[in-house]
Amino acid sequence: MIVRKLHESGVRSEHAYLAAVGSIGLSLASWLTSNRQENLERADRWGIFVGEWAPTFFALGLALANYERDETARPAGFGVDA
């Protein structure tokens, strides 16, 4: 249901994959920035916090890819919840 709503609102699997890769880059950038400006423990926590978004975005991308694949495999109007 959530995946279908995201798909209907225009979110595609490629968007989720790009968000995952972007969160990895943001994690590295935020860790490097925090490491220079703050203590090491806080920089590590911030980098890990942002880095934990990537698996969620990858999982969402897989769910959307499966939905997109299934959507192209079924005839129009078939299997749609009312």
C-alpha positions in Angstrom: 0.0 0.0 0.0 2.8 2.5 0.9 4.8 1.4 -2.1 1.8 1.9 -4.4 1.1 5.3 -3.0 4.7 6.4 -3.5 4.6 5.0 -7.0 1.4 6.9 -7.8 3.0 10.1 -6.4 5.8 9.8 -8.9 8.6 8.2 -6.8 10.4 5.5 -8.8 13.0 3.0 -7.8 15.8 5.1 -9.4 14.9 7.9 -7.1 15.3 5.7 -4.0 18.6 4.3 -5.3 19.9 7.8 -5.9 18.8 8.8 -2.4 20.7 5.8 -1.0 23.9 6.7 -2.8 23.4 10.3 -1.8 23.0 9.4 1.8 26.3 7.5 1.7 28.0 10.6 0.3 26.3 12.8 2.8 27.4 10.5 5.6 31.0 10.8 4.5 30.8 14.5 4.1 29.1 15.1 7.4 31.6 12.9 9.2 34.5 14.8 7.6 33.0 18.2 8.4 32.0 17.2 12.0 35.4 15.6 12.5 37.1 18.9 11.9 34.8 21.0 13.9 33.7 18.8 16.8 35.0 15.9 18.9 35.5 12.5 17.3 32.7 10.8 19.2 30.0 13.2 18.0 31.4 13.1 14.4 31.2 9.3 14.4 27.6 9.3 15.7 26.4 11.8 13.1 28.1 10.0 10.3 26.6 6.7 11.4 23.2 8.3 11.8 23.1 9.5 8.3 24.7 6.3 7.0 21.9 4.3 8.4 19.5 5.9 5.9 21.1 4.1 2.9 19.8 0.6 3.7 16.3 2.0 4.1 16.5 3.7 0.7 17.9 0.6 -1.0 15.1 -1.5 0.5 12.5 1.0 -0.7 14.2 1.0 -4.1 13.9 -2.8 -4.3 10.2 -2.7 -3.2 9.5 0.0 -5.9 11.4 -2.0 -8.5 9.3 -5.1 -7.7 6.1 -3.0 -7.9 7.1 -1.5 -11.2 8.0 -5.0 -12.6 4.7 -6.4 -11.5 2.8 -3.4 -12.8 4.2 -3.9 -16.3 3.5 -7.7 -16.1 -0.3 -7.4 -15.4 -3.0 -6.1 -17.7 -4.3 -2.6 -17.1 -6.9 -2.5 -14.3 -6.2 -6.1 -13.2 -5.3 -6.6 -9.6 -5.9 -3.1 -8.5 -7.5 -2.7 -5.1 -10.8 -0.8 -5.2 
